[in-house]
Amino acid sequence: MMSKILLVLPFLFMNFAPCFASDVDDATFGFGSLTNYVGKIQTDDQGHTRQFDFSPFFSTTMKWKFYKKFSFVPEIGIGIPEKGADDNINRFQYHFISNIGHNFYDFTSTFGMGFSFTRLSSKGGTETLSNGLGSTDFPVPDFTSTSRNFILTLGADYILFQSWAAHLKIISFNITDKYKRSFSYLIGLNYHFGEFDWNFK
């Protein structure tokens, strides 16, 4: 029951928080690289695991100030379709996050929760893999599936010059399960558009 409540709360907050503020205090568009499941995925025969992966990722946010230096910051992030660990598998990732931000001069820290979605697809066929003595053709399934994960995030945004800011986000999956727990991180740049004079009342 508690887990269901935790899943619903961020989206209720996303719907009602803008009611406490009339104008958009800021909006951003960002791009960078997302590294998924640090230390969990083996990358070579020597047993090394993934520490960095260049995977282009884009995000956009809007910010409503609701109490002194605190803001509500809903976020949408989207990757580009790319190959997975297997070249026959295509991967597409996106997320929706409800953030609470705290502003301190040119530095903004955020804490968020939301959902991450990963869509995997393959067109079928066969692939040739080593069997130890030679090679064997293995069938590749024709399928499409989408997984959904509840995530918690910590982020930081620091203005470097004019409207450009360096951005770092840590994304945690299965935080309460010590066996399935994993982390991803996003590094990149955000462009801040500043205040909008839109009125939602």
C-alpha positions in Angstrom: 0.0 0.0 0.0 2.7 2.4 0.9 4.6 1.8 -2.3 1.5 2.7 -4.3 1.1 5.9 -2.4 4.7 6.9 -3.1 4.1 6.3 -6.8 1.0 8.5 -6.9 2.2 11.4 -4.8 4.6 13.0 -7.3 2.0 13.1 -10.0 -0.6 14.6 -7.6 1.9 17.2 -6.7 2.7 17.9 -10.3 -1.0 18.6 -11.0 -1.7 20.9 -8.0 1.6 22.7 -7.3 1.3 25.2 -10.2 -1.9 26.4 -8.5 0.2 28.1 -5.9 2.1 30.2 -8.4 0.9 32.3 -11.3 3.9 32.5 -13.5 6.6 30.2 -14.8 9.8 31.3 -13.0 12.2 29.6 -15.4 12.3 26.9 -18.1 15.3 24.9 -19.3 16.3 22.8 -22.3 19.2 20.4 -21.7 21.4 17.9 -23.5 24.1 15.5 -22.3 25.1 11.9 -21.9 23.3 9.3 -19.8 25.3 6.4 -18.3 23.0 3.6 -17.2 23.5 1.1 -14.4 27.1 2.0 -13.3 29.1 -1.0 -12.3 26.3 -3.4 -13.1 27.0 -4.2 -16.8 30.1 -6.1 -17.9 31.8 -4.4 -20.9 34.6 -6.8 -21.8 36.1 -10.3 -21.3 38.3 -9.1 -18.4 35.3 -8.4 -16.3 35.3 -4.6 -16.4 32.0 -3.0 -15.8 30.4 0.1 -17.3 31.6 3.4 -15.7 30.8 5.8 -18.6 28.7 5.4 -21.7 28.1 8.1 -24.3 24.3 8.0 -24.8 22.8 11.3 -25.9 19.9 12.4 -23.8 17.7 15.5 -23.8 15.5 17.1 -21.1 13.2 20.0 -20.5 11.9 21.5 -17.3 9.6 24.3 -16.1 10.0 25.9 -12.7 7.3 27.4 -10.4 8.5 29.1 -7.2 6.2 28.2 -4.3 8.1 29.1 -1.2 11.0 31.5 -0.8 13.9 29.7 -2.6 12.0 26.5 -3.2 10.5 25.6 -6.5 8.4 22.8 -8.1 10.2 21.6 -11.3 8.5 19.0 -13.5 10.9 17.4 -16.0 10.6 15.3 -19.2 13.7 13.5 -20.5 14.2 11.6 -23.7 17.0 9.7 -25.3 17.5 8.8 -28.9 16.8 5.3 -30.3 20.1 3.3 -30.2 21.5 -0.1 -30.2 21.6 -2.0 -26.9 24.3 -4.4 -25.7 23.2 -6.7 -28.5 23.4 -5.0 -31.9 20.1 -6.7 -32.9 18.2 -5.0 -30.0 17.1 -1.4 -30.3 16.7 0.6 -27.1 14.7 3.8 -26.4 14.6 5.5 -23.0 12.6 8.4 -21.5 11.5 9.6 -18.1 9.0 11.8 -16.3 10.2 13.3 -13.0 8.6 15.7 -10.3 11.4 17.7 -8.8 11.7 20.0 -5.8 14.4 22.6 -6.4 16.3 24.8 -4.0 18.0 27.9 -5.4 21.1 29.4 -3.9 22.4 32.2 -6.2 23.7 30.5 -9.3 23.4 27.0 -7.9 20.2 24.9 -7.9 19.9 21.5 -6.2 17.0 19.2 -6.9 15.4 16.1 -5.4 12.9 14.2 -7.6 10.8 11.1 -8.0 9.1 9.7 -11.1 9.2 7.0 -13.7 11.8 5.8 -16.2 10.7 3.9 -19.2 12.9 1.7 -21.5 11.5 0.4 -24.8 13.3 -2.6 -26.3 12.6 -3.9 -29.8 14.0 -6.4 -32.3 12.9 -7.3 -35.9 13.8 -11.0 -35.5 16.1 -13.0 -37.8 19.3 -14.8 -36.6 22.7 -13.8 -35.3 26.0 -15.7 -35.3 27.7 -16.2 -31.9 30.8 -18.1 -30.8 30.0 -21.4 -29.1 33.6 -22.0 -27.8 34.8 -24.2 -30.7 33.3 -22.3 -33.6 30.1 -20.4 -34.2 26.4 -21.1 -34.2 23.4 -19.3 -35.6 20.9 -18.3 -32.9 17.3 -17.0 -33.5 16.6 -13.4 -32.6 13.0 -12.8 -31.4 10.6 -10.4 -33.1 9.3 -8.4 -30.2 8.7 -5.0 -28.6 8.5 -4.5 -24.8 8.5 -1.5 -22.5 9.7 -1.6 -18.9 8.7 0.9 -16.2 10.8 1.7 -13.1 10.1 4.0 -10.2 13.1 6.3 -9.7 14.6 8.8 -7.2 16.9 11.5 -8.4 19.4 14.0 -7.1 20.5 16.9 -9.3 22.6 20.0 -9.4 22.6 22.9 -11.8 25.3 25.6 -11.8 25.3 28.7 -14.0 28.6 28.9 -15.9 28.0 31.9 -18.1 25.0 33.9 -19.1 22.1 31.4 -19.4 24.2 28.2 -19.7 24.5 25.8 -16.7 26.5 22.6 -16.0 24.1 19.8 -15.0 24.6 16.6 -13.1 21.8 14.1 -12.1 22.1 10.9 -10.2 19.2 8.4 -10.8 18.6 5.5 -8.5 16.6 2.4 -9.3 15.2 -0.1 -6.7 16.6 1.9 -3.9 15.1 -0.4 -1.2 16.4 -3.7 -2.7 20.1 -4.3 -2.0 20.3 -6.9 -4.7 18.5 -5.0 -7.5 19.6 -1.5 -6.5 21.5 0.4 -9.3 22.4 3.9 -10.3 22.7 5.9 -13.5 24.0 9.4 -14.0 23.5 12.2 -16.5 26.0 14.9 -17.2 25.4 17.8 -19.6 24.4 21.4 -20.1 21.1 23.2 -19.5 20.0 26.4 -21.2 17.9 28.6 -18.9 15.2 30.7 -20.7 14.3 32.7 -17.6 10.9 33.9 -16.4 7.7 33.6 -18.5 4.8 35.9 -18.1 2.2 33.2 -18.6 -0.7 33.2 -16.2 -2.4 29.9 -15.2 -5.3 31.5 -13.2 
